[in-house]
Every structure is written in structure tokens, then in C-alpha cells.
Amino acid sequence: MMTRQIAVLLLFTVLVAAGVFHLKYSVVRLGAELARLDADIEETRWEIATLEADWAYLTRPERLGRQASVLDMVPASAGRIIDIEQIGRMRQLELSRDSIPFVLPSGGEAAFLAKPIYRFRLDHEGGPQ
């Protein structure tokens, strides 16, 4: 009877030792994964800070002003605002937004997207040319 209890106790001890061994290496593996994720987070934070610095540099008012003058851009004026009726050919603009499905002679399907043939160039009077 005593040997059976010792055998059961020994088996239980071995099972507990195996469980602790497995738990230890699971914790080590999760610690390594946590360190990798922390490094990824830090790298992403660095990239965000770099992009924010680039954005701040590129959107400086004096830089944008120099670029606008090089491109001959002028500030928008109230005279450049026009009514929608002045644009004209609204149907062509609507066609260019929505595609029209159709069947090819080969049996395949395609979509037709109309491109407006009317080019808009607003002059100083605000009307299309």
C-alpha cells in the first residue's frame, strides 16, 4: 500500500515538474514576443514623429508662399466662384461619374465610363469656354 502511494506521489511530482517546466518556457516565449512588440511600437512611434516633422516642414507658410509664387498661383477671389448653371453639360458630368455595364460579343462583361468631351476653362467672367 505504501509503495502505491509513493508511486502516485512520484507520478504527481513528475507531472507538476513537467507543468512548471512548460509554464516557464511559455513565459519566456511570451516575454520575447512582448519585447518584439515593444520594439515594433517604438519603431512606429519614431516613424510617426518623423512624418509629423516632415509634415510640419513641408507646410510652413513661407515655403508654401514661395512655391505658390513659383507656380504663379494667386489667392482665390470671390470672382472665381460661379453658379452651377454656368458650367453646362451637366449630363456629361453625370455620365462620367457612373459606369454603364454591357456585354461584349465574346460573352464577357465590361463597364463603359463616359469621359466628358467638354473641357472647362473658367475665364475672368466666370463662364466656361
C-alpha positions as CSV (number, residue, x, y, z in Angstrom):
1,M,0.0,0.0,0.0
2,M,2.8,2.4,0.9
3,T,4.6,1.7,-2.4
4,R,1.4,2.5,-4.3
5,Q,1.1,5.9,-2.6
6,I,4.8,6.6,-3.2
7,A,4.3,5.8,-6.9
8,V,1.3,8.0,-7.2
9,L,3.1,10.8,-5.3
10,L,6.2,10.4,-7.6
11,L,4.0,10.5,-10.7
12,F,2.2,13.6,-9.4
13,T,5.6,15.2,-8.7
14,V,6.8,14.4,-12.2
15,L,3.6,15.8,-13.7
16,V,3.9,19.0,-11.7
17,A,7.5,19.4,-12.6
18,A,6.6,19.0,-16.3
19,G,3.9,21.6,-16.0
20,V,6.2,24.1,-14.3
21,F,8.8,23.4,-17.0
22,H,6.2,24.0,-19.7
23,L,4.9,27.1,-17.9
24,K,8.5,28.6,-17.6
25,Y,9.2,28.3,-21.3
26,S,5.8,29.7,-22.2
27,V,6.5,32.7,-20.1
28,V,10.0,33.1,-21.7
29,R,8.4,32.9,-25.2
30,L,5.7,35.4,-24.3
31,G,8.4,37.7,-22.8
32,A,10.3,37.6,-26.1
33,E,7.2,38.3,-28.0
34,L,6.4,41.3,-25.7
35,A,9.9,42.6,-26.3
36,R,9.4,42.3,-30.1
37,L,6.1,44.1,-29.9
38,D,7.6,46.9,-27.7
39,A,10.3,47.4,-30.3
40,D,7.7,47.5,-33.1
41,I,5.7,50.1,-31.2
42,E,8.7,52.2,-30.5
43,E,9.7,52.0,-34.2
44,T,6.2,53.0,-35.3
45,R,6.3,56.0,-32.8
46,W,9.6,57.0,-34.3
47,E,8.1,56.8,-37.8
48,I,5.1,58.9,-36.8
49,A,7.3,61.5,-35.2
50,T,9.4,61.7,-38.3
51,L,6.4,62.0,-40.5
52,E,4.9,64.8,-38.3
53,A,8.2,66.6,-38.5
54,D,8.3,66.2,-42.3
55,W,4.7,67.5,-42.5
56,A,5.5,70.5,-40.3
57,Y,8.5,71.3,-42.6
58,L,6.5,70.9,-45.8
59,T,3.6,73.0,-44.7
60,R,5.5,76.0,-43.4
61,P,3.7,79.2,-44.7
62,E,6.8,80.8,-46.1
63,R,7.7,77.7,-48.0
64,L,4.1,77.3,-49.4
65,G,4.2,81.0,-50.3
66,R,7.5,80.6,-52.3
67,Q,6.0,77.6,-54.1
68,A,2.8,79.4,-54.9
69,S,4.8,82.3,-56.4
70,V,7.0,79.9,-58.5
71,L,3.8,78.3,-59.8
72,D,2.2,81.7,-60.5
73,M,-0.7,80.9,-58.1
74,V,-2.8,83.7,-56.8
75,P,-5.2,83.7,-53.8
76,A,-8.7,82.8,-54.6
77,S,-11.1,85.7,-55.1
78,A,-14.8,86.0,-54.9
79,G,-15.0,86.5,-58.6
80,R,-13.8,82.9,-59.2
81,I,-16.9,81.5,-57.5
82,I,-19.5,80.5,-60.1
83,D,-23.0,79.1,-60.3
84,I,-23.5,75.5,-61.3
85,E,-25.6,76.6,-64.3
86,Q,-22.5,78.3,-65.7
87,I,-20.7,75.0,-66.0
88,G,-23.1,73.5,-68.5
89,R,-23.3,70.0,-69.9
90,M,-24.2,68.5,-66.6
91,R,-25.4,65.3,-68.2
92,Q,-21.9,64.6,-69.4
93,L,-20.5,65.1,-66.0
94,E,-23.1,62.7,-64.6
95,L,-22.2,60.1,-67.2
96,S,-18.5,60.4,-66.4
97,R,-19.3,59.6,-62.7
98,D,-21.5,56.4,-63.3
99,S,-20.4,53.4,-65.3
100,I,-22.7,51.6,-67.7
101,P,-22.3,47.8,-67.8
102,F,-22.5,46.0,-71.1
103,V,-21.9,42.5,-72.6
104,L,-19.1,42.0,-75.1
105,P,-19.6,40.0,-78.3
106,S,-17.3,37.3,-76.8
107,G,-19.8,37.0,-73.9
108,G,-17.6,38.8,-71.3
109,E,-18.8,41.7,-69.4
110,A,-17.3,45.2,-69.2
111,A,-18.2,48.6,-67.9
112,F,-18.4,51.8,-70.0
113,L,-17.4,55.0,-68.4
114,A,-18.1,58.1,-70.4
115,K,-15.5,60.8,-70.4
116,P,-16.7,64.4,-70.8
117,I,-15.8,65.8,-74.2
118,Y,-16.3,69.3,-72.9
119,R,-13.3,70.9,-71.2
120,F,-13.9,73.6,-68.7
121,R,-11.7,76.6,-68.5
122,L,-13.0,79.4,-66.5
123,D,-12.1,82.9,-67.7
124,H,-12.4,86.1,-65.6
125,E,-16.2,86.4,-66.3
126,G,-16.7,83.1,-64.6
127,G,-18.2,81.2,-67.6
128,P,-16.9,78.1,-69.4
129,Q,-15.0,78.5,-72.7
